[in-house]
Amino acid sequence: MPTPEEALISIDRVIRDAALARYGLAVTSVTFEAPRRPEFGDFATNVAFGLAKAARSAPQQIAQALIEDAISSRPEIAALVVEAQATAGFINLRLAPGCWQRVVERALHEGVRYGESPRNGVRISLEFGSANPTGPLVVVQGRALSIGATLAAAFHACGYDVFTEWIVNDAGGQVETLARSLYARYRQIADAAYPFPDEGYPGEYLLPIAAALREEFGTRYDAAEESLWLPIFGTRGRDALVAEQQRTVERFGIHYDLWQSERELHENGKVRAGVERLSELGLTYENEGALYFRATQFGDDKDRVLVKSDGKPTYYCADVAYHYEKLKRADRVIDLLGPDHHGYIERLRGLATAFGYDGKLDVAIAQQVTLLRGGEQVAMSKRAGDIVTLDAILDEVGVDAARFFFAMLATDTPLAFDLKLATEQSNENPVYYVQYGHARIASVLRNADADELALARRGEILVPLAHASEIALMRRIEEYPRVLQSVASSLSPHRLARYARDIAADFHAFYGECRILCEDRDERLARLALASATQHVLANALRILGVGAPESMERLASD
């Protein structure tokens, strides 16, 4: 029996043959889609609508004729289709259970590799989560981290060579502001009345850094000129806060291939090289002593200053250089930016075009996060001034819940994160529901006879799988490779989170309707095989989402 994909290829061929024979019309290909409602079968095609005008016949009549010519009258095709109906001009098909059983066989055979693609040699640069080195990571950055890490894992599973990057914005005025803020905290240890800068960073997170500097330097800089302490306090503050950000990222289960310092881009000449390249392309000009990039030629609303009249490069100048470096070494560059960066989308795409890499840069926006508790907006206890840190979220709900919740809505959709829901042990908590599905499978497999389980996992006895809930679960397993591809192609990790919920729901339904460890041996082996295949897929999805796949949960004791 062929797989569903192979069956559809055969059905595509005979439908095209039938259209040519009956109507004299050539059909390039037949598109099949899974109907949203199960009563309409496994797959449907609207091919009859495309033939209606030229055939001078109603789509419903054409659909009925094609079913008769291509399916009913061909025994080899009829064996693949247990039901074929013409419904409102659509051809609705229900495949034979044997086709779906091949999906289980494949999932068991490929195991943890199911859904993955061979290496394709395409290099992707993925930047996400990047933050100023002026404070701890906050909630919205947690969302970007979760989305970006899921995308990186999905790209890798789809065969791409992914290089993950974080840009440390440590060359601008914010580091000087950090230095002055830290210096004020350093002075306030000995003199509580010492003024704090109006534009400073007021968070309490600077206090331990200031205390360490006071212990190291004593009163050395109390009366020193700013030019003496500013670079020292800026460097110490930046290094301490970047180290804290890195600890949080590591705690969140995320690894970066590169932490790129903006300051280093200036020091190693890459900023200068980026500007020189634009000049070589004839895309810069001087005006009142400043150097401009002709950004309006590439869709921007105004030309951008690269170097100010005092000779100092702008922040945008470093952005130009950094993207030039990424575009040179990758086949595709992806920036995942924060919610206040919508204006950067066309600006960065235009920059890629200017450098000769049109269409090579994608920009996505991770939207804002609102914190709720039990449906009510709340302000958490804050240890960092007026911000809610990512570490505080992880302390309350844990890494698994945070990774799942941050990724479960479309990237460009604002997220309402309910902290109470994220800690509930109930079906309403999506991450608990999904993890419980994996733990339930593990419990069933532990209770199975070891020899029978080993035999079941060979996938040789699958014929009994024909119950509606078994078919639904096999259909869901078959979807997984396409879902994974769609996550990567459309930068949509929420599709994987939704899929994880869906396959968990399908397994729970199967578990409730079909006794897995039943009396009939062949039926028992087939259902153990299906449970094992489901476990592989669910574990794979959770791994890519950065969420644990537990073998047991407390609720199982009373299930």
C-alpha positions in Angstrom: 0.0 0.0 0.0 1.4 3.4 -0.9 1.8 6.3 1.5 -0.8 9.1 1.3 1.6 11.2 -0.7 2.2 8.4 -3.1 -1.5 7.7 -3.4 -2.2 11.3 -4.2 0.4 11.3 -6.9 -1.4 8.3 -8.5 -4.8 10.0 -8.1 -3.4 13.2 -9.6 -2.3 11.3 -12.7 -5.5 9.5 -13.3 -7.6 12.7 -12.8 -5.5 14.5 -15.4 -5.8 11.5 -17.8 -9.6 11.5 -17.3 -9.9 15.3 -17.9 -8.0 14.9 -21.1 -9.9 11.9 -22.3 -13.4 13.2 -21.5 -13.1 16.9 -22.1 -9.9 17.2 -24.2 -8.5 19.5 -21.6 -5.0 19.3 -20.2 -4.5 19.8 -16.5 -1.0 20.7 -15.3 -1.5 19.4 -11.8 -4.2 18.6 -9.3 -4.0 20.4 -6.0 -5.2 18.5 -2.9 -5.9 20.1 0.5 -7.1 18.6 3.8 -10.7 19.8 4.5 -11.2 21.5 7.9 -14.2 19.3 8.6 -13.5 15.5 8.9 -16.9 14.6 7.3 -15.5 15.9 4.0 -12.8 13.2 3.9 -9.0 13.3 4.1 -8.4 15.3 1.0 -10.3 17.5 -1.4 -9.6 19.1 -4.8 -11.3 21.9 -6.7 -10.0 20.8 -10.1 -13.5 20.7 -11.5 -13.9 24.5 -11.1 -10.9 25.1 -13.3 -12.4 22.9 -16.1 -16.0 24.2 -15.9 -15.8 27.1 -18.3 -13.9 25.3 -21.1 -15.9 22.1 -20.6 -19.1 24.1 -20.6 -20.4 22.1 -17.7 -21.1 22.6 -14.0 -18.3 21.8 -11.5 -20.5 19.3 -9.7 -21.2 17.4 -12.9 -17.5 17.4 -13.8 -16.5 16.3 -10.3 -18.9 13.3 -10.6 -17.6 12.4 -14.0 -14.0 12.5 -12.9 -14.7 10.3 -9.9 -16.3 7.7 -12.2 -13.6 7.9 -14.9 -10.5 8.2 -12.7 -11.4 6.3 -9.5 -14.5 4.1 -9.6 -13.7 2.4 -12.9 -10.0 1.9 -12.1 -9.5 -1.0 -9.6 -5.9 0.0 -8.8 -7.1 3.5 -7.7 -10.3 2.4 -6.1 -8.2 0.2 -3.8 -6.6 3.4 -2.4 -9.8 5.2 -1.9 -12.5 4.0 0.5 -14.8 6.9 -0.3 -15.0 9.4 -3.1 -17.8 12.0 -3.3 -18.6 15.1 -5.4 -19.7 17.8 -3.0 -20.6 21.3 -4.3 -18.1 20.8 -7.2 -15.3 19.5 -5.0 -13.9 16.0 -5.2 -13.7 14.7 -1.6 -11.5 11.6 -1.0 -11.1 9.3 2.0 -8.0 7.1 1.7 -7.7 3.5 2.6 -6.4 2.9 6.2 -3.4 1.1 4.7 -2.1 4.4 3.3 -2.2 5.9 6.8 -0.6 2.9 8.3 2.4 3.5 6.1 2.8 6.8 8.0 3.2 5.0 11.3 5.7 2.7 9.7 7.8 5.6 8.5 7.6 7.5 11.8 8.8 4.4 13.7 11.6 3.8 11.2 12.9 7.4 11.3 12.3 7.9 15.0 13.8 11.2 16.2 14.6 12.1 12.5 11.0 11.9 11.4 10.1 15.1 9.7 13.7 16.2 9.2 15.3 17.0 5.8 18.8 16.2 4.5 21.4 19.0 4.7 20.9 21.4 1.8 24.0 23.6 2.2 22.0 26.8 2.5 23.4 29.1 5.2 21.1 31.2 7.3 22.1 34.1 9.6 19.5 34.5 12.3 19.7 37.4 14.7 17.2 37.5 17.6 16.8 38.7 21.1 19.5 41.4 20.9 19.3 44.0 23.6 21.2 47.0 24.8 23.8 46.0 27.5 22.2 48.4 30.0 20.0 46.1 32.0 18.6 42.6 32.5 16.5 41.0 29.9 12.8 41.7 30.0 9.6 40.0 29.1 9.4 41.1 25.4 12.9 39.9 24.9 11.9 36.5 26.3 9.3 36.3 23.6 11.9 37.1 20.9 14.3 34.5 22.4 11.7 31.8 22.4 10.6 32.6 18.8 14.1 32.9 17.5 15.4 29.7 19.1 12.4 27.7 17.8 13.0 29.1 14.3 16.7 28.1 14.6 15.8 24.6 15.6 13.2 24.3 12.8 15.6 25.6 10.2 18.2 23.0 11.3 15.6 20.2 11.2 14.7 21.4 7.6 18.3 20.9 6.5 19.7 24.5 6.8 23.0 25.5 8.3 21.9 28.1 10.9 24.2 30.6 12.5 22.6 32.4 15.4 23.7 35.9 16.4 23.2 38.5 19.1 24.4 42.1 18.5 25.6 43.9 21.7 24.8 47.6 21.1 27.8 48.8 23.1 29.1 51.7 20.9 26.4 54.3 21.4 25.5 56.9 24.0 23.6 54.3 26.1 26.9 52.9 27.4 27.9 56.4 28.6 24.5 56.8 30.2 25.1 53.4 31.9 28.5 54.6 33.1 27.0 57.7 34.7 24.2 55.7 36.3 26.6 53.2 37.7 28.9 55.9 38.9 26.0 57.6 40.8 25.2 54.3 42.5 28.9 53.9 43.4 29.0 57.4 44.9 25.6 56.9 46.8 27.1 54.1 48.8 29.2 56.7 50.7 26.9 59.7 50.0 23.2 58.9 49.8 22.5 62.5 48.6 24.7 62.2 45.5 22.4 63.1 42.6 21.3 60.4 40.1 21.3 61.5 36.4 17.9 62.5 35.0 18.3 60.2 32.0 20.0 57.4 33.9 19.0 53.8 34.4 17.3 53.7 37.8 17.0 49.9 38.2 18.2 48.2 41.4 20.2 45.8 39.2 23.0 48.3 39.3 23.4 48.2 43.1 25.5 45.0 43.3 27.7 46.1 40.4 28.3 49.4 42.2 29.0 47.7 45.5 31.7 45.5 43.8 33.3 48.6 42.3 33.2 50.4 45.7 34.9 47.4 47.2 37.5 47.3 44.4 38.2 51.0 44.1 37.3 52.4 47.4 37.2 56.2 47.2 39.6 56.4 44.2 37.1 57.9 41.9 35.0 60.0 44.3 36.7 63.2 43.3 38.0 62.2 39.9 37.2 63.9 36.6 34.5 62.3 34.5 37.1 61.6 31.7 38.9 59.2 34.1 36.0 57.1 35.4 33.6 57.2 32.5 35.3 54.6 30.3 36.0 52.3 33.3 32.5 52.4 34.7 31.0 52.0 31.2 33.2 48.9 30.4 32.6 47.3 33.9 28.8 48.0 33.7 28.6 46.7 30.1 30.6 43.5 30.9 28.6 42.7 34.0 25.2 43.2 32.4 26.2 41.3 29.2 27.3 38.4 31.4 24.0 38.5 33.3 22.1 38.5 30.0 24.2 35.5 28.8 23.3 33.7 32.1 19.6 34.3 31.5 19.8 33.2 27.9 21.6 30.0 29.0 19.1 29.4 31.7 16.4 29.7 29.0 18.0 26.8 27.2 19.4 28.9 24.2 22.8 29.0 22.7 24.2 31.6 20.3 27.0 31.0 17.8 28.1 34.7 18.1 27.8 37.6 20.5 28.8 40.4 18.2 30.0 43.6 19.9 29.1 46.8 18.0 32.2 48.4 19.4 34.4 45.7 17.9 32.8 46.5 14.4 34.3 50.0 14.8 37.6 48.8 16.1 38.3 46.1 13.5 37.5 48.4 10.5 34.2 46.7 9.4 32.2 49.9 9.9 34.6 51.7 7.7 34.5 48.9 5.1 30.7 49.0 4.9 30.7 52.7 4.3 33.4 52.4 1.7 31.4 49.8 -0.1 28.4 52.1 -0.3 30.6 54.8 -1.6 32.1 52.5 -4.3 28.6 51.8 -5.4 27.9 55.5 -5.8 25.3 55.5 -3.0 26.7 58.1 -0.7 27.1 61.9 -0.8 28.2 64.7 1.4 26.0 67.5 2.7 27.1 70.2 5.2 30.0 68.1 6.3 28.0 64.9 6.9 28.1 61.7 4.8 24.7 60.4 3.7 23.4 57.1 2.2 21.0 57.5 -0.7 18.4 55.4 1.2 15.4 57.0 -0.6 16.5 55.1 -3.8 15.7 51.9 -2.0 12.3 52.7 -0.4 13.3 54.6 2.7 11.5 57.8 3.6 14.7 59.8 3.8 18.4 59.6 3.1 20.3 58.4 6.2 23.3 60.0 7.9 26.3 57.6 8.1 28.9 59.9 9.4 28.0 63.2 11.2 29.7 66.5 10.5 32.0 66.0 13.5 33.3 62.8 12.0 31.5 60.4 14.3 29.6 57.5 12.8 25.9 57.2 13.6 24.3 54.1 15.0 22.8 53.5 11.6 26.4 53.3 10.2 27.2 50.3 12.5 23.9 48.7 11.4 25.0 49.1 7.8 28.3 47.5 8.5 26.9 44.6 10.5 24.3 43.7 7.9 26.9 44.0 5.1 29.0 41.4 7.0 26.0 39.1 7.5 24.9 39.4 3.8 28.4 38.5 2.6 28.6 35.2 4.6 25.0 33.9 4.5 22.6 32.9 1.8 19.7 34.3 3.8 19.7 36.8 6.6 16.8 37.1 9.1 16.4 39.8 11.7 13.8 39.3 14.5 13.3 42.7 15.9 11.3 44.1 18.8 7.9 45.8 18.7 9.2 49.3 18.3 11.1 48.5 15.1 8.5 48.5 12.4 10.2 51.4 10.6 13.3 49.2 10.2 11.7 46.6 8.0 11.8 48.4 4.6 14.9 50.3 5.6 16.9 47.1 6.1 15.5 45.4 3.1 16.5 48.4 1.0 19.9 48.3 2.5 20.3 44.7 1.4 19.2 45.7 -2.1 21.7 48.5 -2.1 24.5 46.1 -1.4 23.4 43.8 -4.2 21.5 41.3 -2.2 17.9 42.0 -3.2 15.5 39.6 -1.5 18.1 38.0 0.7 17.0 39.8 4.0 13.9 39.0 5.9 12.7 41.0 8.9 10.1 39.9 11.4 8.7 41.7 14.5 8.1 40.1 17.8 5.1 41.9 19.2 4.5 43.1 22.8 3.7 40.9 25.8 1.1 41.8 28.4 1.3 39.9 31.7 -1.9 38.6 33.3 -2.7 36.6 36.3 -6.1 34.8 36.2 -7.2 37.0 33.3 -6.4 40.3 35.1 -3.5 42.5 34.1 -0.9 42.6 36.9 2.3 44.3 37.8 4.7 41.7 39.2 7.0 42.2 42.1 10.0 43.9 40.5 13.6 43.6 41.4 14.8 45.9 38.7 13.2 49.3 38.9 10.2 49.7 36.6 10.8 46.6 34.5 9.7 43.0 34.7 12.7 40.7 34.1 12.7 37.5 32.1 14.4 35.8 35.1 11.4 36.8 37.3 9.1 35.1 34.8 11.2 32.0 34.8 11.2 32.0 38.6 7.4 32.0 38.6 6.4 29.7 35.7 9.6 27.8 34.7 11.4 27.5 31.4 9.1 25.0 29.7 5.9 27.1 30.2 7.7 30.3 29.2 9.2 28.8 26.1 5.8 27.4 25.0 3.7 30.5 25.9 6.0 32.9 24.2 5.9 30.9 21.0 2.3 29.9 20.8 0.8 33.0 19.0 1.8 34.5 15.7 5.0 36.6 16.0 3.2 39.8 14.8 0.3 39.3 17.3 0.4 40.8 20.8 0.6 38.1 23.4 -1.3 38.0 26.7 0.7 35.8 29.0 -1.4 34.5 31.9 1.0 33.6 34.7 -1.6 31.7 36.7 -2.6 29.6 33.7 1.0 28.8 32.9 1.4 27.1 36.3 -1.9 25.2 36.4 -2.0 21.5 36.1 -5.0 21.4 34.0 -6.1 20.8 30.4 -6.6 24.6 30.0 -2.8 25.1 30.4 -1.6 24.3 26.8 2.0 23.3 27.8 0.8 21.0 30.6 -1.8 19.5 28.2 0.9 18.7 25.6 3.5 17.5 28.1 0.8 15.3 29.8 0.1 13.8 26.4 3.8 12.7 26.1 3.8 11.4 29.7 0.6 9.5 29.2 2.2 7.7 26.2 5.3 6.9 28.2 3.1 5.5 31.0 1.3 3.2 28.5 4.6 2.0 27.0 6.1 1.3 30.4 3.1 -0.9 31.2 3.4 -2.9 28.0 5.3 -6.2 27.8 8.8 -5.4 26.8 9.0 -8.0 24.1 5.7 -7.0 22.6 6.7 -3.3 22.6 9.9 -4.1 20.7 7.9 -6.1 18.2 5.3 -3.3 17.9 8.0 -0.7 17.2 9.1 -2.7 14.1 5.8 -1.5 12.6 5.0 -4.9 11.0 1.5 -5.3 12.5 -0.6 -2.2 11.6 -3.6 -3.6 9.7 -6.0 -3.3 12.7 -5.6 0.5 12.7 -8.9 1.6 11.2 -10.9 3.2 14.0 -11.8 6.9 13.3 -9.6 8.1 16.2 -6.7 6.0 14.9 -7.1 7.4 11.4 -7.2 11.0 12.9 -4.0 10.4 14.8 -2.2 8.9 11.8 -3.4 11.8 9.7 -1.9 14.2 12.3 1.4 12.3 12.3 1.5 12.6 8.5 1.2 16.4 8.7 4.3 16.9 10.8 6.9 17.2 8.1 4.8 19.8 6.3 4.2 21.8 9.5 7.9 21.9 10.2 8.6 23.2 6.7 5.9 25.8 7.1 7.4 27.0 10.3 10.7 27.6 8.6 9.4 29.0 5.3 6.9 31.5 6.9 8.8 32.3 10.1 5.8 31.0 12.1 6.8 29.0 15.2 3.3 29.3 16.6 2.3 26.7 14.0 4.4 24.1 15.7 3.0 25.0 19.1 -0.5 24.6 17.7 0.5 21.3 16.1 1.8 20.0 19.4 -1.6 20.8 21.0 -3.5 19.2 18.1 -1.5 16.0 18.2 -1.8 15.8 21.9 -5.6 16.2 21.6 -5.7 13.5 19.0 -3.8 11.2 21.2 -6.0 11.9 24.2 -9.1 11.1 22.0 -7.5 7.9 20.7 -6.6 6.9 24.3 -10.2 7.5 25.5 -11.8 5.6 22.6 -9.4 2.7 21.9 -7.9 0.6 24.7 -4.3 0.3 23.8 -3.4 -2.7 26.0 -6.4 -4.6 24.8 -7.0 -8.4 24.7 -6.5 -8.9 20.9 -2.8 -9.3 20.3 -2.6 -7.8 16.8 -4.8 -4.9 17.8 -2.6 -4.4 20.9 0.6 -4.4 18.9 -0.8 -2.0 16.3 -1.9 0.4 18.9 1.4 0.2 20.7 3.1 1.0 17.4 0.8 4.0 16.9 1.5 5.3 20.4 5.2 4.9 19.9 5.1 6.8 16.6 3.0 9.6 18.3 5.6 9.8 21.1 8.4 10.3 18.5 6.6 13.1 16.8 5.4 14.8 20.0 8.9 14.6 21.5 10.4 16.1 18.3 8.0 19.0 18.3 8.6 19.8 22.0 12.4 19.6 21.4 12.2 22.1 18.6 10.0 24.4 20.8 12.6 24.1 23.6 10.2 22.3 25.9 10.8 19.2 27.9 9.1 15.9 27.1 8.5 14.3 30.5 8.2 10.6 31.0 5.8 11.0 33.9 3.6 13.7 35.7 1.9 13.7 39.0 -1.5 13.6 37.5 -0.9 10.1 36.0 -1.0 8.6 39.5 -4.8 9.3 39.7 -5.6 8.9 36.0 
